[in-house]
Amino acid sequence: MDNSSRRDFLKSSSVATGSALFGALGTNYAFAEGSDKIKVGVIGCGGRGTGAIRNVLDSAPNVQIVAMGDMFQQRLDNANGTLAAKNPGGVVPADRCFIGFDAYKKVLASDVNYVILATPPGFRPMQFKAAIEAGKNVFTEKPIAVDAPGVRLFLEANEMAIKRGLAVTCGLQRHHQQEYVDTIKRIHDGAIGQVTSMSVYWNQGHLWVNEREPGWSDMEYQLRNWYYFVWLCGDHIVEQHVHNVDVANWVLGAHPIRAYGMGGRQVRTAPKFGHIYDHFTVEYEYANGARVLSMCRQIDGTASRVAEFAIGTKGTAIPSGTIKVGEQTTFRAIKGNDPYVQEHSDNILGIRAGKPLNEGKFVAESTLSVIMGRESAYTGQIIEWEDMLNSKKDYAPAKLSMDAVLPVPEVAMPGTTKFF
């Protein structure tokens, strides 16, 4: 970004605050893109970006990757290498492959009409806004921000997307997974009565980490270990567990009104793990009185569970495919297509039909929900939805450049760390 900061980017934007941002959103079926050919630009070519390349090429005919951008040449080369046999045009030529903080601008300046945003979440709000301003249909990975200023910026840009008739879909792929769609429709139709409580989980072992190499600046080290820094990742409750909390919001048809959380850093305590936690537990309260227990953990040697459960006045459900009333299973979903492919198929179908999807509202709400849970755990305080939405806490560094000096922040300490 030519040494300008994400913080300055946020301050220069006319970002509104308050719940009116959510209430203003809807679905606009204006014609979005007249050309039948989907020319894809990929911004962020790491593991998820490379996966998204395969997914979008499998999703529909007449789709081609025509431009790519990343911070590092190696990731760009690795992603490009997967295209030789699959991409209609083969590998993307060098003059359409861009590296650096401004790579996204160069991708957006090309003739792409469909953009995949797969950089670390901390970059997502400004890159999403730039994509909408450039008139591009967008598929954005989740979450869409790591803090409330980023969520507000995303919402502002999403309103612009609706007015311009641009498609906005997100990487909460369960919304395109037939098992979830069919089961939750039945829950909404009353199959288990009124949902009074849920429990949602993403408990697993430890993820990757890259040891620091000689010559890496602070910025390069943090970018290559983006998962362990809140300004880039949001902590694993935000980056990963958003999937499960999103299912709770979907089932209940609302976002939580407050969060009461706890968590800590019990096993991943070495400096190489940045300053994120390794476990969280949060109780979410909803306006209708429902409570959701949320649990996520990344610790080796522990019992894994990635699931959601719902309890209603008439029965119970596993939203991924099963409904029970008493001891009887009354519904078992049939497995559908690969949801990572289906989400692009649905997006492209809407674009070509002149009825672009817009998933901005629920991905923003789900992102803010997990940010609220994180902040409750970090501070030890009960956090209210409106306070979270209007929070001024911005985790971005003062400057985005490879020579930036970035000390690792202290680990949040409940009772000491303040919410603002």
C-alpha positions as a printed NumPy array, in Angstrom:
array([[  0.   ,   0.   ,   0.   ],
       [  2.942,   2.296,  -0.61 ],
       [  3.67 ,   2.49 ,   3.106],
       [  0.205,   3.782,   3.937],
       [ -1.545,   2.002,   6.764],
       [ -4.768,   0.058,   7.009],
       [ -5.647,   2.346,   9.915],
       [ -5.364,   5.409,   7.665],
       [ -7.451,   3.599,   5.061],
       [-10.187,   3.068,   7.621],
       [-10.052,   6.648,   8.885],
       [-10.292,   8.052,   5.357],
       [-13.491,   6.107,   4.707],
       [-16.889,   7.539,   5.571],
       [-17.78 ,   4.514,   7.693],
       [-21.098,   4.727,   9.528],
       [-21.662,   3.057,  12.894],
       [-24.57 ,   1.446,  14.672],
       [-27.13 ,  -1.238,  13.942],
       [-28.616,   0.761,  11.058],
       [-25.891,  -0.713,   8.874],
       [-27.341,  -4.182,   9.315],
       [-30.952,  -3.071,   8.977],
       [-30.24 ,  -1.337,   5.669],
       [-29.07 ,  -4.468,   3.898],
       [-31.224,  -6.569,   1.593],
       [-31.051,  -8.403,  -1.701],
       [-30.83 ,  -6.531,  -4.982],
       [-31.334,  -8.576,  -8.123],
       [-30.042,  -5.966, -10.55 ],
       [-28.134,  -7.267, -13.554],
       [-24.51 ,  -7.61 , -12.517],
       [-22.468,  -8.8  , -15.437],
       [-23.488,  -9.089, -19.078],
       [-20.593, -11.222, -20.313],
       [-20.999, -14.975, -20.113],
       [-17.264, -15.5  , -19.572],
       [-16.147, -15.42 , -15.955],
       [-12.662, -13.925, -15.825],
       [-11.313, -14.593, -12.363],
       [ -8.729, -12.628, -10.433],
       [ -7.318, -14.331,  -7.339],
       [ -5.983, -12.147,  -4.524],
       [ -4.121, -14.329,  -2.044],
       [ -2.568, -17.528,  -3.393],
       [ -1.775, -19.531,  -0.274],
       [ -3.48 , -22.78 ,   0.658],
       [ -7.04 , -21.464,   0.621],
       [ -6.49 , -19.322,  -2.456],
       [ -5.073, -22.295,  -4.343],
       [ -8.012, -24.395,  -3.204],
       [-10.43 , -21.705,  -4.367],
       [ -8.76 , -21.739,  -7.794],
       [ -9.557, -25.436,  -8.161],
       [-13.076, -24.934,  -6.818],
       [-14.064, -22.091,  -9.143],
       [-12.66 , -23.875, -12.211],
       [-14.78 , -26.926, -11.317],
       [-17.899, -24.856, -10.67 ],
       [-19.126, -23.817, -14.118],
       [-18.18 , -23.729, -17.806],
       [-16.418, -20.778, -19.443],
       [-14.456, -19.826, -16.315],
       [-10.795, -18.792, -16.526],
       [ -8.192, -17.526, -14.066],
       [ -6.686, -14.46 , -15.748],
       [ -4.836, -12.584, -12.969],
       [ -3.297, -13.381,  -9.583],
       [ -1.709, -11.485,  -6.727],
       [  0.089, -12.376,  -3.502],
       [  2.683, -11.019,  -1.109],
       [  5.231, -13.669,  -2.053],
       [  6.471, -14.933,  -5.415],
       [  6.741, -18.542,  -4.244],
       [  3.069, -18.741,  -3.348],
       [  2.18 , -17.18 ,  -6.676],
       [  4.325, -19.72 ,  -8.525],
       [  2.863, -22.649,  -6.572],
       [ -0.688, -21.555,  -7.296],
       [  0.081, -20.912, -10.945],
       [  1.574, -24.368, -11.246],
       [ -1.791, -25.935, -10.441],
       [ -3.364, -24.221, -13.455],
       [ -1.412, -25.742, -16.329],
       [ -3.872, -28.545, -17.058],
       [ -7.05 , -27.141, -15.522],
       [ -7.221, -23.476, -16.545],
       [ -8.609, -22.891, -20.079],
       [ -5.774, -20.455, -20.757],
       [ -3.092, -22.48 , -19.001],
       [ -0.814, -20.715, -16.556],
       [ -1.351, -17.025, -15.956],
       [  1.368, -15.03 , -17.769],
       [  3.974, -13.167, -15.741],
       [  2.597,  -9.755, -16.659],
       [ -0.667, -10.724, -14.953],
       [  0.952, -12.048, -11.771],
       [  1.621,  -9.416,  -9.114],
       [  3.405,  -9.392,  -5.756],
       [  3.507,  -6.966,  -2.833],
       [  1.095,  -4.948,  -0.719],
       [ -0.393,  -3.325,  -3.823],
       [ -0.803,  -6.581,  -5.795],
       [ -4.561,  -6.487,  -5.199],
       [ -4.801,  -3.089,  -6.884],
       [ -3.108,  -4.454, -10.007],
       [ -5.414,  -7.471, -10.134],
       [ -8.433,  -5.181,  -9.816],
       [ -7.077,  -2.891, -12.556],
       [ -7.096,  -5.808, -15.01 ],
       [-10.117,  -7.039, -16.988],
       [-11.336,  -9.513, -14.332],
       [-15.047,  -9.58 , -13.593],
       [-14.967, -12.037, -10.658],
       [-12.565, -11.616,  -7.748],
       [-11.607, -14.165,  -5.108],
       [-10.314, -12.602,  -1.876],
       [ -8.2  , -15.168,  -0.012],
       [ -5.568, -13.054,   1.739],
       [ -5.392, -13.1  ,   5.569],
       [ -8.594, -11.635,   7.053],
       [ -6.931,  -8.439,   8.274],
       [ -6.594,  -7.268,   4.663],
       [-10.116,  -8.253,   3.65 ],
       [-12.148,  -5.098,   4.426],
       [ -9.967,  -2.723,   2.395],
       [ -9.543,  -5.199,  -0.459],
       [-13.279,  -5.872,  -0.548],
       [-14.044,  -2.16 ,  -0.663],
       [-11.514,  -1.66 ,  -3.459],
       [-13.035,  -4.563,  -5.432],
       [-16.541,  -3.132,  -5.175],
       [-15.324,   0.337,  -6.133],
       [-13.707,  -1.277,  -9.18 ],
       [-17.068,  -2.813, -10.14 ],
       [-16.116,  -6.471,  -9.588],
       [-18.267,  -9.381,  -8.476],
       [-16.699, -10.832,  -5.327],
       [-16.242, -14.138,  -3.607],
       [-14.616, -13.376,  -0.255],
       [-13.275, -15.895,   2.178],
       [-14.425, -15.709,   5.772],
       [-14.145, -13.971,   8.164],
       [-14.51 , -10.564,   6.55 ],
       [-12.614,  -8.633,   9.244],
       [-10.707,  -9.004,  12.506],
       [-12.152,  -6.018,  14.382],
       [-15.208,  -3.774,  14.449],
       [-13.754,  -0.965,  12.262],
       [-13.097,  -3.599,   9.596],
       [-16.658,  -4.939,   9.861],
       [-18.058,  -1.429,   9.461],
       [-15.904,  -0.819,   6.408],
       [-17.093,  -4.088,   4.888],
       [-20.722,  -3.156,   5.53 ],
       [-20.279,   0.227,   3.888],
       [-18.802,  -1.422,   0.808],
       [-21.522,  -4.084,   0.788],
       [-24.192,  -1.384,   0.582],
       [-22.351,  -0.07 ,  -2.451],
       [-22.329,  -3.58 ,  -3.956],
       [-26.1  ,  -3.871,  -3.525],
       [-26.698,  -0.521,  -5.212],
       [-24.432,  -1.475,  -8.116],
       [-25.922,  -4.949,  -8.514],
       [-22.647,  -6.754,  -7.815],
       [-22.522, -10.292,  -6.461],
       [-21.075, -10.84 ,  -2.985],
       [-20.69 , -14.384,  -1.688],
       [-18.518, -15.683,   1.102],
       [-16.594, -18.721,   2.275],
       [-19.203, -19.832,   4.814],
       [-19.81 , -22.774,   2.526],
       [-22.339, -24.507,   4.774],
       [-24.942, -22.153,   3.252],
       [-24.318, -24.003,  -0.028],
       [-24.058, -27.481,   1.523],
       [-27.239, -29.395,   0.766],
       [-27.291, -31.278,   4.063],
       [-27.287, -28.046,   6.072],
       [-29.72 , -26.277,   3.734],
       [-32.29 , -29.08 ,   3.88 ],
       [-31.997, -29.649,   7.624],
       [-32.142, -26.002,   8.656],
       [-35.133, -25.412,   6.38 ],
       [-36.985, -28.09 ,   8.342],
       [-35.885, -26.539,  11.633],
       [-37.254, -23.198,  10.442],
       [-40.478, -24.951,   9.436],
       [-40.92 , -26.133,  13.034],
       [-39.596, -29.703,  12.939],
       [-38.148, -29.435,  16.476],
       [-40.363, -26.617,  17.725],
       [-38.824, -23.414,  19.02 ],
       [-35.047, -23.66 ,  19.337],
       [-34.141, -22.838,  22.932],
       [-30.432, -23.665,  23.019],
       [-27.52 , -24.793,  20.901],
       [-23.935, -25.898,  21.329],
       [-21.328, -25.376,  18.624],
       [-17.763, -26.663,  18.474],
       [-14.506, -26.522,  16.574],
       [-12.057, -28.477,  18.703],
       [ -8.978, -29.931,  17.008],
       [ -5.225, -30.28 ,  17.253],
       [ -2.5  , -27.746,  16.596],
       [ -2.06 , -26.095,  13.193],
       [  1.076, -25.165,  11.265],
       [  3.781, -22.702,  12.308],
       [  6.818, -21.398,  10.379],
       [ 10.039, -20.914,  12.283],
       [ 11.639, -17.532,  11.714],
       [ 14.428, -17.525,   9.143],
       [ 17.469, -15.206,   9.024],
       [ 16.749, -12.109,   6.984],
       [ 13.019, -12.033,   7.638],
       [ 11.82 ,  -8.657,   8.835],
       [  9.156,  -8.438,  11.532],
       [  6.544,  -7.902,   8.828],
       [  7.618, -10.876,   6.732],
       [  7.721, -13.119,   9.777],
       [  4.2  , -12.118,  10.812],
       [  2.843, -12.426,   7.276],
       [  4.292, -15.932,   6.961],
       [  2.797, -16.804,  10.365],
       [ -0.37 , -14.792,   9.935],
       [ -2.488, -17.207,  11.967],
       [ -0.769, -16.196,  15.217],
       [ -1.335, -12.441,  15.042],
       [ -4.712, -10.868,  15.736],
       [ -4.288,  -8.048,  13.225],
       [ -4.012, -10.646,  10.462],
       [ -6.068, -13.617,  11.676],
       [ -8.406, -12.403,  14.406],
       [ -7.462, -15.457,  16.548],
       [ -8.804, -18.918,  15.752],
       [-12.224, -18.213,  17.261],
       [-12.649, -15.644,  14.475],
       [-10.801, -17.288,  11.585],
       [-12.07 , -20.844,  12.076],
       [-14.896, -21.07 ,  14.606],
       [-16.897, -18.466,  12.672],
       [-18.283, -21.422,  10.669],
       [-20.035, -22.916,  13.693],
       [-21.269, -19.674,  15.249],
       [-22.617, -18.763,  11.814],
       [-24.69 , -21.97 ,  11.869],
       [-26.142, -20.923,  15.241],
       [-27.065, -17.51 ,  13.824],
       [-28.588, -19.202,  10.772],
       [-30.672, -21.645,  12.823],
       [-31.876, -18.927,  15.194],
       [-32.39 , -16.371,  12.432],
       [-30.575, -13.675,  14.405],
       [-27.26 , -12.533,  15.801],
       [-26.443, -12.704,  19.528],
       [-27.097,  -9.652,  21.673],
       [-24.253, -10.31 ,  24.115],
       [-21.327, -12.615,  24.817],
       [-19.813, -13.939,  28.027],
       [-16.543, -15.686,  27.323],
       [-13.344, -17.1  ,  28.674],
       [-10.21 , -18.584,  27.167],
       [ -6.483, -18.711,  27.402],
       [ -3.079, -19.807,  26.172],
       [ -2.266, -22.986,  28.012],
       [ -0.154, -25.074,  25.605],
       [  0.961, -22.821,  22.749],
       [  2.965, -20.502,  24.972],
       [  6.237, -20.224,  22.992],
       [  6.97 , -16.87 ,  21.294],
       [  6.678, -18.499,  17.859],
       [  2.919, -18.758,  18.46 ],
       [  2.479, -15.006,  18.467],
       [ -0.097, -13.79 ,  20.962],
       [ -3.307, -15.704,  20.207],
       [ -5.127, -18.08 ,  22.562],
       [ -5.338, -21.851,  22.117],
       [ -8.846, -22.29 ,  23.582],
       [-12.092, -20.341,  24.038],
       [-15.513, -20.982,  25.559],
       [-18.252, -18.409,  25.029],
       [-21.911, -18.255,  25.992],
       [-23.948, -16.26 ,  23.475],
       [-27.346, -14.856,  24.382],
       [-29.987, -14.07 ,  21.752],
       [-32.884, -11.62 ,  21.907],
       [-35.491, -14.404,  22.159],
       [-33.788, -15.849,  25.245],
       [-31.962, -18.694,  23.475],
       [-28.432, -19.489,  24.631],
       [-25.604, -20.911,  22.554],
       [-22.541, -22.55 ,  24.094],
       [-19.552, -22.027,  21.821],
       [-16.287, -23.922,  22.25 ],
       [-13.113, -23.963,  20.167],
       [ -9.651, -25.364,  20.843],
       [ -6.409, -26.022,  18.957],
       [ -4.393, -28.346,  21.203],
       [ -2.735, -31.614,  20.182],
       [ -3.74 , -34.771,  22.014],
       [ -7.271, -33.566,  22.788],
       [-10.642, -34.925,  21.673],
       [-11.731, -33.396,  18.378],
       [-15.244, -32.199,  17.676],
       [-16.438, -30.007,  14.804],
       [-20.214, -29.923,  15.003],
       [-23.388, -28.05 ,  15.908],
       [-26.347, -29.264,  17.985],
       [-29.783, -27.671,  18.481],
       [-32.402, -28.335,  21.16 ],
       [-36.001, -27.36 ,  20.533],
       [-39.283, -27.621,  22.424],
       [-40.293, -30.672,  20.354],
       [-37.026, -32.353,  19.446],
       [-33.327, -32.029,  18.648],
       [-31.249, -31.558,  15.522],
       [-27.75 , -31.825,  14.172],
       [-27.918, -29.059,  11.544],
       [-25.498, -30.939,   9.299],
       [-28.132, -33.546,   8.565],
       [-30.27 , -35.125,  11.3  ],
       [-33.533, -34.344,  13.123],
       [-34.904, -36.369,  16.041],
       [-38.233, -36.194,  17.864],
       [-37.999, -38.224,  21.03 ],
       [-36.028, -41.366,  20.187],
       [-37.093, -41.364,  16.547],
       [-34.974, -39.961,  13.743],
       [-37.5  , -38.145,  11.589],
       [-35.108, -36.766,   8.986],
       [-31.699, -37.653,   7.638],
       [-30.28 , -35.436,   4.89 ],
       [-28.914, -36.747,   1.611],
       [-25.355, -35.719,   0.859],
       [-25.088, -33.027,  -1.806],
       [-22.311, -31.652,  -3.997],
       [-18.966, -30.405,  -2.729],
       [-19.983, -27.131,  -1.012],
       [-16.622, -25.493,  -1.826],
       [-17.502, -25.894,  -5.495],
       [-21.222, -25.306,  -5.086],
       [-20.759, -21.856,  -3.55 ],
       [-19.024, -20.706,  -6.746],
       [-21.605, -22.466,  -8.93 ],
       [-24.419, -20.616,  -7.151],
       [-22.569, -17.307,  -7.351],
       [-21.841, -17.63 , -11.066],
       [-25.384, -18.794, -11.81 ],
       [-26.745, -15.662, -10.142],
       [-24.354, -13.418, -12.04 ],
       [-25.232, -14.949, -15.402],
       [-28.961, -14.776, -14.646],
       [-28.71 , -11.097, -13.7  ],
       [-29.756, -12.009, -10.14 ],
       [-26.549, -11.593,  -8.125],
       [-26.407, -13.14 ,  -4.677],
       [-25.516, -10.954,  -1.723],
       [-24.338, -12.716,   1.426],
       [-22.798,  -9.649,   3.002],
       [-25.243,  -9.294,   5.876],
       [-24.914, -12.724,   7.425],
       [-21.149, -13.005,   6.986],
       [-20.722,  -9.584,   8.626],
       [-23.024, -10.546,  11.5  ],
       [-21.299, -13.881,  12.031],
       [-17.879, -12.235,  11.904],
       [-18.874,  -9.626,  14.467],
       [-20.372, -12.382,  16.655],
       [-17.044, -14.198,  16.967],
       [-15.125, -10.939,  17.383],
       [-17.494, -10.177,  20.273],
       [-16.766, -13.587,  21.796],
       [-13.023, -13.024,  21.47 ],
       [-13.17 ,  -9.609,  23.109],
       [-15.256, -10.997,  25.977],
       [-12.666, -13.736,  26.559],
       [ -9.733, -11.321,  26.223],
       [-11.184,  -8.832,  28.725],
       [-13.233, -11.079,  31.012],
       [-16.212,  -8.769,  30.492],
       [-19.727,  -9.291,  29.144],
       [-19.779,  -7.566,  25.754],
       [-22.993,  -6.17 ,  24.269],
       [-23.665,  -6.279,  20.505],
       [-24.072,  -2.515,  20.046],
       [-20.898,  -1.811,  22.015],
       [-19.005,  -4.316,  19.868],
       [-20.352,  -2.918,  16.606],
       [-19.302,   0.591,  17.58 ],
       [-15.938,  -0.362,  19.109],
       [-12.955,   1.716,  18.008],
       [-10.422,  -1.019,  18.752],
       [ -8.281,  -1.344,  15.608],
       [ -5.649,  -4.084,  15.628],
       [ -3.822,  -2.916,  12.498],
       [ -0.146,  -1.885,  12.68 ],
       [  0.74 ,   1.744,  12.093],
       [  2.423,   1.026,   8.764],
       [  2.152,  -1.659,   6.106],
       [  5.619,  -2.134,   4.668],
       [  8.165,  -4.92 ,   4.684],
       [ 10.57 ,  -2.894,   6.819],
       [  7.987,  -2.102,   9.509],
       [  9.102,  -2.796,  13.072],
       [  6.334,  -4.934,  14.605],
       [  6.873,  -6.081,  18.176],
       [  4.671,  -9.016,  19.139],
       [  1.772,  -7.662,  21.236],
       [  1.302,  -8.923,  24.763],
       [ -1.098, -11.807,  25.252],
       [ -4.522, -10.523,  26.34 ],
       [ -5.128, -10.937,  30.086],
       [ -8.718, -11.086,  31.383],
       [ -9.301,  -8.532,  34.122],
       [ -6.441,  -6.39 ,  32.796],
       [ -7.03 ,  -6.038,  29.064],
       [ -9.579,  -3.304,  28.397],
       [-12.434,  -3.193,  25.901],
       [-12.899,  -0.023,  23.891]])
